[in-house]
């Protein structure tokens, strides 16, 4: 596979410390060259094109942002992911065979060169339609080797009723958000309990720069990082995303937002949970509610 370098000029960039978040797929939602995208992103006030790899309809692969630098393609996960963008709008177009084959080669190259096993769509980490309903995710990435995408996962659980379906949705989101790597069986067992702690640890790392090991163990470091932190209505942070996933892992239906938005609907679910678990029913998620959610 040849990656074409058009020698784009960037403003200030920051080196990425890790790529443990894997790769995120996008569509450009338009047609144009890598230089066109670069100019658009510069016009947005960015340092240049936010994607690391850009694949045109004809199958030619271009270098975007230097691959070892932090991208600007998926809010919340730019710091540890590689952004791969395909020319076109796959909400209403089908991907040409040449482009699809090139994307498969890029996936193989990322696996080999960077050891990446986690591939996600932009819609798995943000509220967006990107990369479009016609994006051939399942074809270019072997599902058995990756965490299910949010869109696929929702489709898979639609025919399952009751609390188990809600827990299963939470398990899927725990995998997507925290790389929990658990079986999505709708059963709240030990692995799911551990996944809930991983979700909380991931959120604290994102919001508070806690540098916790995401190991699913509620030890002294995790306890210290949580401290007296709480979330309540009106806040927007990844701790709210963690709250929403933890509620689902307990069997409470809740919309997922990333970063999380603590709206009236979320507050209503929190109060229901607090009432059912003999907690103070104030809609504020503090230490006691956190402890109840992760145990």
C-alpha positions in Angstrom: 0.0 0.0 0.0 1.3 3.4 -1.0 0.5 6.4 1.2 0.9 9.6 -0.8 2.5 12.6 0.9 1.5 15.9 -0.5 3.7 17.7 2.1 0.9 19.7 3.8 1.9 22.5 6.1 0.5 22.6 9.6 0.3 25.0 12.5 1.3 23.8 16.0 0.8 20.1 16.7 1.1 17.9 19.8 2.7 14.5 19.8 0.3 11.7 20.7 1.5 9.7 23.8 -0.3 6.5 22.9 -2.7 4.9 20.3 -4.5 2.6 22.7 -7.9 4.0 21.6 -7.3 2.4 18.2 -8.7 3.9 14.9 -11.8 5.9 14.2 -13.5 5.9 10.8 -15.1 8.9 9.1 -16.6 10.1 5.9 -15.8 13.6 4.6 -19.5 14.1 3.8 -18.3 15.9 0.7 -16.0 15.4 -2.3 -12.5 16.8 -2.6 -8.8 16.3 -2.3 -6.7 16.0 0.9 -5.6 19.6 0.2 -9.2 20.7 0.0 -9.9 19.1 3.4 -6.7 20.6 4.8 -7.8 24.1 3.7 -11.3 23.7 5.2 -9.9 22.6 8.5 -7.4 25.5 8.6 -10.4 27.8 7.9 -12.1 26.3 11.0 -9.1 27.5 13.0 -7.5 24.1 13.4 -3.8 23.3 12.9 -4.7 21.6 9.6 -6.5 18.5 8.4 -7.7 16.6 11.5 -7.6 13.1 9.9 -4.3 11.2 9.7 -5.3 9.2 6.6 -7.5 10.2 3.7 -8.8 7.8 1.1 -10.2 9.0 -2.2 -12.9 7.4 -4.2 -10.3 6.1 -6.7 -8.6 4.1 -3.9 -5.6 6.4 -3.5 -4.4 6.8 0.1 -3.1 10.2 1.3 -1.2 11.2 4.4 -3.1 13.8 6.3 -2.0 15.0 9.8 1.3 13.3 10.8 0.3 10.0 12.2 2.2 10.4 15.5 0.4 13.7 16.3 -2.9 14.2 18.1 -5.7 14.5 15.6 -8.8 16.6 15.4 -11.5 14.2 14.2 -13.5 12.8 17.2 -14.0 14.9 20.3 -13.0 13.1 23.5 -10.8 10.4 21.8 -8.4 12.5 19.7 -5.7 12.1 22.2 -5.2 8.3 21.7 -6.7 7.5 18.3 -5.9 7.6 14.6 -8.4 9.2 12.3 -9.2 7.6 9.0 -11.4 9.5 6.6 -13.0 8.4 3.3 -14.0 10.9 0.6 -17.7 10.9 0.0 -21.0 11.0 1.9 -22.1 7.5 2.8 -25.4 8.5 4.2 -26.6 8.6 0.6 -23.8 7.1 -1.5 -22.3 3.6 -1.8 -18.5 3.2 -1.4 -16.7 2.4 -4.7 -14.9 -1.0 -4.8 -11.5 0.7 -5.2 -12.0 2.8 -2.1 -13.3 -0.1 -0.1 -10.3 -2.2 -1.1 -7.9 0.6 -0.1 -9.7 0.9 3.3 -9.2 -2.8 3.9 -5.5 -2.4 3.2 -5.3 0.6 5.5 -6.9 -1.5 8.3 -4.4 -4.3 7.7 -1.5 -1.8 7.7 -2.7 -0.3 11.0 -2.9 -3.7 12.6 0.6 -4.6 11.5 2.3 -1.3 12.1 0.6 -0.1 15.2 -0.9 -3.3 16.7 -4.4 -1.8 16.5 -7.2 -4.2 17.1 -9.9 -1.6 18.0 -11.7 0.0 15.2 -14.8 2.3 15.7 -17.0 4.5 13.7 -17.2 8.2 14.5 -20.8 7.6 15.6 -19.6 5.1 18.2 -17.9 7.9 20.2 -20.0 11.0 19.3 -23.6 11.9 18.5 -23.2 12.0 14.7 -24.3 10.1 11.6 -20.7 9.9 10.4 -19.5 7.8 8.6 -23.0 7.2 7.2 -25.4 4.3 7.2 -23.8 2.9 4.0 -20.3 2.8 5.3 -19.1 -0.9 5.0 -17.8 -1.2 8.5 -18.6 -4.9 8.9 -16.9 -5.7 5.6 -13.6 -3.9 6.2 -13.3 -4.9 9.8 -13.8 -8.5 11.1 -16.5 -8.1 13.8 -15.1 -11.0 15.8 -11.9 -9.1 16.3 -13.4 -5.8 17.4 -15.8 -4.2 19.7 -19.3 -3.9 18.1 -20.2 -0.5 16.8 -23.0 1.3 18.6 -25.3 1.3 15.6 -24.9 -2.4 15.0 -25.3 -3.1 18.7 -28.6 -1.2 19.0 -29.9 -3.2 16.0 -28.9 -6.4 17.6 -30.8 -5.8 20.9 -34.0 -4.5 19.5 -35.7 -7.9 19.6 -34.7 -8.6 23.2 -37.1 -7.2 25.9 -36.6 -6.3 29.5 -33.8 -5.6 31.9 -31.4 -7.9 30.2 -31.5 -5.9 27.1 -30.7 -2.7 29.0 -27.7 -4.4 30.7 -26.6 -5.7 27.4 -26.7 -2.2 25.9 -24.6 -1.0 28.9 -22.1 -3.8 28.3 -21.8 -2.7 24.7 -21.3 0.9 25.7 -18.7 -0.1 28.4 -16.8 -1.9 25.7 -16.9 1.1 23.3 -16.1 3.7 26.0 -13.6 1.9 28.2 -12.4 -1.0 26.2 -13.9 -3.3 28.8 -13.7 -6.4 26.5 -16.6 -8.2 28.1 -19.2 -10.6 26.7 -22.4 -8.7 25.9 -24.8 -11.2 27.4 -27.2 -9.0 29.4 -26.1 -10.7 32.7 -24.7 -8.6 35.5 -21.9 -10.9 36.6 -18.4 -10.3 38.0 -17.0 -9.2 34.6 -19.7 -6.6 34.2 -19.1 -5.3 37.7 -15.4 -4.9 36.8 -16.4 -3.2 33.5 -18.4 -0.6 35.5 -15.3 0.3 37.4 -13.3 0.6 34.2 -16.0 3.0 32.9 -15.6 5.2 36.0 -11.8 5.1 35.8 -11.9 6.0 32.1 -14.1 9.0 32.8 -11.9 10.2 35.6 -8.9 10.0 33.4 -10.6 12.0 30.7 -12.2 14.7 33.0 -9.7 14.9 35.8 -6.4 13.7 34.1 -6.2 11.1 36.9 -3.8 8.8 35.1 -5.5 5.7 36.6 -4.8 2.2 35.4 -8.1 1.1 33.7 -8.1 -2.2 35.5 -11.5 -2.5 36.9 -10.2 -2.6 40.5 -11.6 0.0 43.0 -8.4 0.4 44.9 -6.9 3.3 46.8 -5.8 5.3 43.7 -9.3 5.1 42.2 -10.9 6.0 45.5 -8.6 9.0 45.9 -9.3 10.1 42.3 -13.0 10.0 42.9 -12.8 11.9 46.2 -15.8 14.2 46.6 -16.5 14.5 42.9 -20.1 14.5 41.9 -22.3 15.3 38.9 -25.7 16.9 38.7 -28.2 18.4 36.3 -26.7 20.9 33.9 -23.2 19.5 33.7 -21.5 18.1 30.6 -18.5 15.8 31.1 -17.4 12.3 30.7 -18.3 11.5 34.2 -21.9 11.9 33.1 -21.2 9.4 30.3 -20.0 7.0 32.9 -23.1 7.6 35.0 -25.3 6.8 32.0 -23.5 3.6 31.3 -23.5 2.5 35.0 -27.2 3.0 35.2 -27.6 0.8 32.1 -25.4 -1.8 33.7 -27.9 -1.8 36.6 -30.8 -2.3 34.3 -32.0 1.3 34.1 -32.8 2.6 30.6 -30.9 5.8 29.9 -29.8 7.7 26.8 -26.1 7.8 26.2 -24.2 11.1 25.4 -20.5 11.5 24.9 -19.3 13.7 26.5 -22.3 13.2 28.8 -25.0 15.8 29.2 -26.8 15.6 32.5 -30.3 16.6 31.4 -33.8 16.3 32.9 -34.2 12.8 31.5 -30.9 11.6 33.1 -31.9 13.3 36.4 -35.2 11.4 36.3 -33.5 8.1 35.9 -31.0 8.9 38.7 -33.8 9.8 41.1 -35.6 6.5 40.3 -32.4 4.6 40.9 -31.8 6.4 44.2 -35.4 5.8 45.4 -35.2 2.1 44.6 -31.8 1.7 46.3 -32.6 3.6 49.5 -30.4 6.5 48.7 -31.0 10.2 49.2 -33.4 11.1 46.3 -31.8 14.4 45.2 -30.7 13.7 41.6 -27.1 14.4 42.6 -24.6 11.6 42.0 -22.2 11.8 44.8 -20.1 9.3 46.7 -22.9 7.1 48.0 -24.6 6.9 44.6 -21.3 6.1 42.8 -20.6 3.3 45.3 -24.0 1.9 44.8 -23.6 2.0 41.0 -20.3 0.2 40.9 -21.1 -2.6 43.4 
